[in-house]
Amino acid sequence: MGILVLILYKIMHMFDWLKTLLLPIENPNVTQSIVAIMLAIGAGIFFGRLKLGKITFGVSAVMFTGLLMGHFGYRIQPGILDFIRDFGLIIFVYGIGLQVGPSFFSSFRNEGLKFNLLAVSTVLFGGIITIILFKFTGLKIEDLVGIMSGSVTNTPGLGAAKNTIEEIKNTFPDRDFNDPAIGYAITYPLGVFGIISAIIISKLILKIDPEDEMKKFRKSKINRELPLIHKKMRVTNPEYFGKTLHQIIKDFGHEIVVSRLKHSGSEAVQSPTLNTKIQDRDVLMIVGLEDDLDEFIAEIGRPSTDLFIESDSYIQQKNIFVTRPSAIHKKLSQLDLYNTYDLKVTRVFRAGREILPRPSLELFYGDKLRVIGSLEAIEEVEKIIGNSEKKLLEPDFLSLFGGLLLGIILGSIPIVVPSLPVPIKLGFAAGPLIVALLISRYGGISFIHSYINNGAIYFMKDFGICLFFAAVGIHAGDGFYDNFIQYNGWNWLLFGSAITFIPLIFMVIIGRFFMKINYLQLAGIMSGSYTDPAALSFSTNYLDSDIPIQSYAQVYPLVTIFRIFVASLLILIFS
């Protein structure tokens, strides 16, 4: 019996290392700190997939898991904590910038300006409410900024606030600050449920019918943001016989591309130049917006049912990806593919958009060109353009980390403002975001390009936010309950409710009744102005529409930048 007890005792002690590794410890080493991060992320992802009605918290659950772990004694080494938190934030906002950058800039040509004006006004309104609470509640500004960031579910704002506090501490070591993550953690669930409840209640009060809103949306989109199409036509108007395509298209006044031409009585199909003269009964394949094409056909001739124009016997059609340095940032006129290789570009696909191939169009890494010409010509052009899909799937770490470096440098530039105790910095939240937006807009800087496949971008975003949530949650969980009691957390929830709901109420009223914004778009603006992916996911399911995603992407970048500035300025001005 004694031997059995001894064996059991030794077996139990054999696993002491595992208990030390997995269970909470006051002064963890590097390995124990990493394990705590992994446990918080793994458990958070699991619980985030569980549904509460139509709501799933997704990666946001990592924050709450971290809070629980921190409450029950899990710790992370301070240096590791800072690195995990800041690095996670950097790659998260950089991924966001690359993803929404193209649609962000193009949206301002349509309704993006109106949407962003409404969303930014909501941000500023929330900042004003925070200042009022600071004047009348006696709370420290860092606590209120944490409450504000949590009640609008804005993680970069919290990151900016913490960075600003660190800058002030470096200049004034004797200054004492509370941790804004406490207020953030207390009010974050309120922010998530608050936005979701606002979407539900406003839909019921306004008696919104999603199907009716969808019909109105589609009607409003007629002649706007339409895809490029192709049509066949036959030339019958004598006024245009013997004229060059350049003359005809210039006089027409709308941008179209003539991709193929076949003379009457012939089966041979050619790819015409702008100097090609058209003749009686020529058959043309034209590319452009549908209304423009219909107008062009009505002016020049009539629709055609000719089948030979679509034949690949004489010319081939193929998609070519831009992957070689010899084509990147080159204009189509500089490449001069038609005159050099007898090959015509009919369309350019970039970031999910179709673009007409104007001579002045600059090519970006990852662009997809649709070309027509002989097989030999296509093979020759591939040597210049690249067309390596495999290369696009490979991670370009030189470009990625070069962009992150530029973002950090931009975020670290001190901006001196008179009367403020320390210079303003964009920080780790705004710097990488702005660089990513600019890179996505201009296609890159030198070896740093904008193309990263969608899978990699989603990985960057989710991985980054998981690291940030885990670090912030575990840190804030240390003494969370005591702080909740000490600072009267129920009052903090009340203050957070004011910051959450009052701007939302005004947004719905102004957006719906004064700006006449479609409710499906308004739901996306509500989620985007509070930078809340959980609310966005809910709204798309609740309204059975993907339209909220579009308006969410249009306002997210500018709102994020403004929330970062508001959080930093409040700390600088009132601390």
RANORDA-V105971 format. One record per backbone hydrogen bond with DSSP energy under -0.5 kcal/mol. CO is the residue of the C=O (numbers start at 0). NH is the residue of the N-H. If there is no record, write none. Layout:
BEGIN
co=CO nh=NH
co=CO nh=NH
END
This chain:
BEGIN
co=0 nh=4
co=1 nh=5
co=2 nh=6
co=3 nh=7
co=4 nh=8
co=5 nh=9
co=6 nh=10
co=7 nh=11
co=8 nh=12
co=9 nh=13
co=10 nh=14
co=11 nh=14
co=12 nh=15
co=14 nh=18
co=15 nh=19
co=16 nh=20
co=17 nh=21
co=18 nh=22
co=28 nh=32
co=29 nh=33
co=30 nh=34
co=31 nh=35
co=32 nh=36
co=33 nh=37
co=34 nh=38
co=35 nh=39
co=36 nh=40
co=37 nh=41
co=38 nh=42
co=39 nh=43
co=40 nh=44
co=41 nh=45
co=42 nh=46
co=43 nh=47
co=44 nh=48
co=45 nh=48
co=46 nh=49
co=47 nh=57
co=50 nh=52
co=51 nh=53
co=51 nh=54
co=54 nh=51
co=56 nh=59
co=57 nh=60
co=58 nh=61
co=59 nh=62
co=59 nh=63
co=60 nh=64
co=61 nh=65
co=62 nh=66
co=63 nh=67
co=64 nh=68
co=65 nh=69
co=66 nh=70
co=67 nh=71
co=68 nh=73
co=69 nh=72
co=76 nh=80
co=77 nh=81
co=78 nh=82
co=79 nh=83
co=80 nh=84
co=81 nh=85
co=82 nh=86
co=83 nh=87
co=84 nh=88
co=85 nh=89
co=86 nh=90
co=87 nh=91
co=88 nh=92
co=89 nh=93
co=90 nh=94
co=91 nh=95
co=92 nh=96
co=93 nh=97
co=94 nh=98
co=95 nh=99
co=96 nh=100
co=99 nh=103
co=100 nh=104
co=101 nh=105
co=102 nh=106
co=103 nh=107
co=104 nh=107
co=105 nh=108
co=106 nh=109
co=106 nh=111
co=110 nh=114
co=111 nh=115
co=112 nh=116
co=113 nh=117
co=114 nh=118
co=115 nh=119
co=116 nh=120
co=117 nh=121
co=118 nh=122
co=119 nh=123
co=120 nh=124
co=121 nh=125
co=122 nh=126
co=123 nh=127
co=124 nh=128
co=125 nh=129
co=126 nh=130
co=127 nh=131
co=128 nh=132
co=129 nh=133
co=130 nh=134
co=131 nh=135
co=132 nh=136
co=133 nh=137
co=139 nh=142
co=139 nh=143
co=140 nh=144
co=141 nh=145
co=142 nh=146
co=143 nh=147
co=144 nh=148
co=145 nh=149
co=146 nh=150
co=147 nh=151
co=148 nh=153
co=149 nh=152
co=152 nh=154
co=153 nh=157
co=154 nh=158
co=155 nh=159
co=156 nh=160
co=157 nh=161
co=158 nh=162
co=159 nh=163
co=160 nh=164
co=161 nh=165
co=162 nh=166
co=163 nh=167
co=164 nh=168
co=165 nh=169
co=166 nh=170
co=167 nh=171
co=171 nh=174
co=177 nh=179
co=178 nh=181
co=178 nh=182
co=179 nh=183
co=180 nh=184
co=181 nh=185
co=182 nh=186
co=183 nh=187
co=184 nh=188
co=186 nh=190
co=187 nh=191
co=188 nh=192
co=189 nh=193
co=190 nh=194
co=191 nh=195
co=192 nh=196
co=193 nh=197
co=194 nh=198
co=195 nh=199
co=196 nh=200
co=197 nh=201
co=198 nh=202
co=199 nh=203
co=200 nh=204
co=201 nh=205
co=202 nh=207
co=203 nh=206
co=207 nh=209
co=208 nh=212
co=209 nh=213
co=210 nh=214
co=211 nh=215
co=212 nh=216
co=213 nh=217
co=214 nh=218
co=215 nh=219
co=216 nh=220
co=218 nh=221
co=220 nh=223
co=228 nh=287
co=230 nh=285
co=231 nh=303
co=232 nh=283
co=233 nh=301
co=234 nh=280
co=235 nh=237
co=236 nh=239
co=237 nh=240
co=239 nh=242
co=242 nh=277
co=243 nh=247
co=244 nh=248
co=245 nh=249
co=246 nh=250
co=247 nh=251
co=248 nh=252
co=253 nh=255
co=256 nh=258
co=256 nh=286
co=259 nh=284
co=260 nh=269
co=261 nh=282
co=262 nh=265
co=269 nh=260
co=269 nh=271
co=272 nh=275
co=273 nh=245
co=275 nh=244
co=277 nh=241
co=278 nh=281
co=281 nh=234
co=282 nh=261
co=283 nh=232
co=283 nh=285
co=284 nh=258
co=284 nh=259
co=285 nh=230
co=286 nh=256
co=287 nh=228
co=288 nh=292
co=289 nh=293
co=290 nh=294
co=291 nh=295
co=292 nh=296
co=293 nh=297
co=294 nh=298
co=295 nh=299
co=296 nh=300
co=299 nh=235
co=299 nh=236
co=301 nh=233
co=306 nh=309
co=307 nh=310
co=315 nh=372
co=317 nh=370
co=319 nh=368
co=320 nh=322
co=320 nh=386
co=321 nh=365
co=323 nh=326
co=323 nh=327
co=326 nh=329
co=329 nh=362
co=330 nh=333
co=330 nh=334
co=331 nh=335
co=335 nh=339
co=336 nh=340
co=336 nh=342
co=337 nh=341
co=343 nh=345
co=343 nh=371
co=346 nh=369
co=347 nh=349
co=347 nh=354
co=348 nh=367
co=349 nh=352
co=352 nh=349
co=354 nh=347
co=355 nh=357
co=357 nh=360
co=358 nh=332
co=360 nh=331
co=362 nh=328
co=363 nh=366
co=366 nh=321
co=366 nh=368
co=367 nh=348
co=368 nh=319
co=368 nh=370
co=369 nh=345
co=369 nh=346
co=370 nh=317
co=371 nh=343
co=372 nh=315
co=373 nh=377
co=374 nh=378
co=375 nh=379
co=376 nh=380
co=377 nh=381
co=378 nh=382
co=379 nh=382
co=379 nh=383
co=380 nh=383
co=380 nh=384
co=381 nh=385
co=384 nh=322
co=384 nh=323
co=386 nh=388
co=387 nh=391
co=388 nh=392
co=389 nh=393
co=394 nh=396
co=395 nh=399
co=396 nh=400
co=397 nh=401
co=398 nh=402
co=399 nh=403
co=400 nh=404
co=401 nh=405
co=402 nh=406
co=403 nh=407
co=404 nh=408
co=405 nh=409
co=406 nh=410
co=407 nh=411
co=408 nh=411
co=408 nh=412
co=409 nh=412
co=410 nh=426
co=413 nh=415
co=414 nh=423
co=416 nh=419
co=423 nh=414
co=425 nh=429
co=426 nh=430
co=428 nh=432
co=429 nh=433
co=430 nh=434
co=431 nh=435
co=432 nh=436
co=433 nh=437
co=434 nh=438
co=435 nh=439
co=436 nh=440
co=437 nh=441
co=438 nh=442
co=442 nh=449
co=444 nh=447
co=446 nh=448
co=447 nh=444
co=452 nh=455
co=452 nh=456
co=453 nh=457
co=454 nh=458
co=455 nh=459
co=456 nh=460
co=457 nh=461
co=458 nh=462
co=459 nh=463
co=460 nh=464
co=461 nh=465
co=462 nh=466
co=463 nh=467
co=464 nh=468
co=465 nh=469
co=466 nh=470
co=467 nh=471
co=468 nh=472
co=469 nh=473
co=470 nh=474
co=471 nh=475
co=472 nh=476
co=473 nh=477
co=474 nh=477
co=476 nh=478
co=476 nh=479
co=478 nh=482
co=479 nh=483
co=480 nh=484
co=481 nh=485
co=482 nh=486
co=483 nh=488
co=484 nh=487
co=487 nh=490
co=487 nh=491
co=488 nh=492
co=489 nh=493
co=490 nh=494
co=491 nh=495
co=492 nh=496
co=493 nh=497
co=494 nh=498
co=495 nh=499
co=496 nh=500
co=497 nh=501
co=499 nh=503
co=500 nh=504
co=501 nh=505
co=502 nh=506
co=503 nh=507
co=504 nh=508
co=505 nh=509
co=506 nh=510
co=507 nh=511
co=508 nh=512
co=508 nh=513
co=509 nh=513
co=509 nh=514
co=510 nh=516
co=517 nh=521
co=518 nh=522
co=519 nh=523
co=520 nh=524
co=521 nh=525
co=522 nh=526
co=523 nh=527
co=524 nh=528
co=525 nh=529
co=526 nh=531
co=527 nh=530
co=530 nh=532
co=531 nh=535
co=532 nh=536
co=533 nh=537
co=534 nh=538
co=535 nh=539
co=536 nh=540
co=537 nh=541
co=538 nh=542
co=539 nh=544
co=545 nh=548
co=545 nh=549
co=546 nh=549
co=546 nh=550
co=547 nh=551
co=548 nh=552
co=549 nh=553
co=550 nh=554
co=551 nh=555
co=552 nh=556
co=554 nh=558
co=555 nh=559
co=556 nh=560
co=557 nh=561
co=558 nh=562
co=559 nh=563
co=560 nh=564
co=561 nh=565
co=562 nh=566
co=563 nh=567
co=564 nh=568
co=565 nh=569
co=566 nh=570
co=567 nh=571
co=568 nh=572
co=569 nh=573
co=570 nh=574
END
